[in-house]
């Protein structure tokens, strides 16, 4: 799964709201998406609501995307999913069969906090 805690606002110092936050996770070739997992541990398929916005999986591009219009100071969102890594040897403990999964987070238009 994937957990992201916005560091701009979770500290003793004032933070900033961030607009147009996009979390993207492109699953590498060889990974099979199994579904998002809700807070009860139930597989809910290719979409889950997080902070009122849907995180979705697009099988054609192997991409998980969660877009949030505005992430406020101290606000955080979490989503979990299951993915299976496929290895040609059938095992994952071989040094010549490394699978790396990288996600990205972007945001624009940081606004000053006025509280």
N, C-alpha and C positions, 0 to 999 in steps of 0.2 A: 504494500500500500504506500500511500504518499501522504505525509503530514507537512504542512507549511505553517509556520508561525511568523507573522510579519514582525521583523526586528525593529523597524523604525519606531513603533509605538510601545513596545513592551520593554520599557526600561524606566529608570527613575527620571530621565530627561524627557522633555516634551517631544512628541513625535509629530509626524505629518500624515495626513490622509493621502491615499494614493488612488488615482482614478484609472479606469480601464485596465485593471489587473487581469492578466491572462497567464494561466498555468497550462503548459503543454508538456505532454510526455509521449514521445513517439517510441512505441515498443519496437525493439530491434527485430529484424528478420529472425525467425526461429522461436519467437515468443508468441504464445497464444493467449489472448485476453479471455478471462473466464467470467468476468462480471464484477460490478461494484458490490460492496458489502455494506449493508446498513448498520445502524448502531445496535441492532439486535442480533447481528451476525448472519443475517439472511442475504443471499445473493439476489440482487434486484435487477440484474441484467445490464444493459448498455447505458443507463442514465441514472443519476442520483442527484437530489437537490441538496445543495450546500449553501447556507446563508441565503436561501431564497433563489439561488441561481443553479441551473442544471450543469453538472459535470457530465460529459458525454464521451462515448467511445465511437470512433468512426473506423469501421473494419477496413474500408478501402484504403485508408492512409495509415492505419495502425496507430491512430493518434487519440489520446485522451486530452480533452480540452475543458477547462473551467474558466469562464470569463465572469468577472464581477465588476459592475460599473464603478463602485466606490468602496474601498476597503478603509474603514476608519481606524483611528488610533486604538490600539489594544483589541481590535477585532481579529479573530482568527477563524480559519475554516479547515476542516479535515475531511478527507475522503479516503476510503480504502478500496482496493480492488485485488482480484486474484489474477495472476498470469502464470502460465506454465512455460518454462524455458525448455526448448527442445534441443537435444544434443544428438548428433549423428551416431555417437557411440552408445547412446542410451544411458550415460552416466555423466555427472557434472564435475567429477573430481579429477579430470584430466587437464593438465596445464595447457595443452594445445587447443582446448575448446572453451575459450573465455567468452562470456556474454556480458556486455555492459549496457546498462539502461540509464539514460541521462534525461532529466526533465529540465524545463526552463521556466522562469517567472519573469514577467515584464509588467511595468506599470508606467503610466504617464501622468502629467499634470499634477505633480505634488502640490498640495495646498497647505498653507501655514495653519497651525492649530491656534484657535483663538479662545480656548477655555481657560 
